[in-house]
Amino acid sequence: MTFAAAKDFLLRRARERDVEAEVLATSQRELALAANDGRIDEINHASRGGVGVRVVSDGRVGYASSEALDPDSLEWMLDEAIENAELQTPHGALIPEGRALGRHDVIGEGLSSTVETKAAAAVALERALRADARVDALAFARYGESESEAVLGSTRGADGGYRTGYSMLVAMPVMKQGDSIKQGWDLDLAREFHALDPSRTSQTILDRVGRHLGATPLRTGRHPALLEPEVTATILQLLLVSLSGKNVAEGKSRLAGRLGEGIASEHVTLVDDPTLPTGLASRPFDAEGTPAQRTELIASGVLRSFLHNSDTARRTAQPNTGHAARSYASTLGISISNLLLEPGTGVALDDGVIVTDLMGVHAGANPISGDVSVQGHGLRVEAGEARPVDNFAISFNLFRLLEQVQAVGDDVTWRPAGGGIVGAVSLQVDALSFAGT
């Protein structure tokens, strides 16, 4: 039975049993090709998929899922979801009203090239990296791709589906110059395989890792700072904890009750836009069938919205922003799509520290209070000249840092995060505390 047929079967049976239901079928296919010594030495090809149902009865919600799509398995799954709902405490749950959403092929033929062609890209990436005399070892050099499909329907009228995906090149070299050894990684993402360029990716990685060779310890002090896009992306992921409607509803957001207030510098505008034509996480609707729409979260420093699904919107009396997320086997949650910190006019630092990497963020950051104390790598800039520095710790509060932003770069860099993708730029901020030697 196809996903579409399974959806129709479940919705028909739910209506016959007078139960409100939402059916979500999802599948994901992943391919990874690892190159070593000029050939592909590892191939991983995995697929997973199934169908899940969410039922609501008297304000109580229940879930169940199955990877088998025969009628008996689907009937059992519906029974299980109804029984699970009966065990819950009523809390006003509902299936949102829906409409016809259409069928969308977001990725088209973007991943249709042969496996041999994709393998050649991975090998080309490895060769380009090893051609640099400073590369002492190569932890990995890979091509990867992911393709996913979603089919959605509900007894309240939602009906649609879409297919999407992306491709990438990623590598981690170990570089050596004299006694200095540095390791780092980077990746290049594209919706279509043919947009990837192994030469470009290798040069970017060599530049990012190689610039840290010969690093010396940074002296302790407070310095003006420039945060590169990769660091900004990490900071935005921490901020998402406070922008989640679920955390607002549960009293876990530092920003609860501050809609309409200034929470950041006037230079900061943050949006989530699943309608971006070239966005790697673009989608026509969310996991409940809410049509995609651009959501302005922070506008010129002012908090405008949180990320909501229908449940968190109801619980907080705020608009549903269409950020429901779940797979066929999970419960209802919240996720970003294309989260973008809108670019500014550029940044320039003549004296201070360029922070290029943060390490141990998950252990050294409290996303609720916003306090961060982690290790970092970077470049010390004096009189416009940059030299690599390491062995320093950096401490700041996330919310105060956002208020201190003095300029925003125009160097948008996309990184996977939180079930979607983050488009981050460089941030120039007032003095931060650095602990070195």
Secondary structure, 3 states (H helix, E strand, C coil): CCHHHHHHHHHHHHHHCCCEEEEEEEEEEEEEEEEECCEEEEEEEEEEEEEEEEEEECCEEEEEEECCCCHHHHHHHHHHHHHHHHCCCCCCCCCCCCCEEEEEECCCCCCCCCHHHHHHHHHHHHHHHHCCCCEEEEEEEEEEEEEEEEEEEECCCCEEEEEEEEEEEEEEEEEEECCEEEECCEEEEECCHHHCCHHHHHHHHHHHHHCCCCCEECCCEEEEEEECHHHHHHHHHHHHHHHEHHHHHCCCCCCCCCCCCECCCCCCCEEECCCCCCCCCCCCECCCCCECCCEEEEECCEECCCECCHHHHHHHCCCCCCCEECCCCCCCEECCCEEEECCCCCCCCCCEEEEEEEECHHHHECCCCCEEEEEEEEEEEECCEEEEEEEEEEEEEHHHHHHCEEEECCCCEEEEECCEEEEECCEEEEEEEEECC
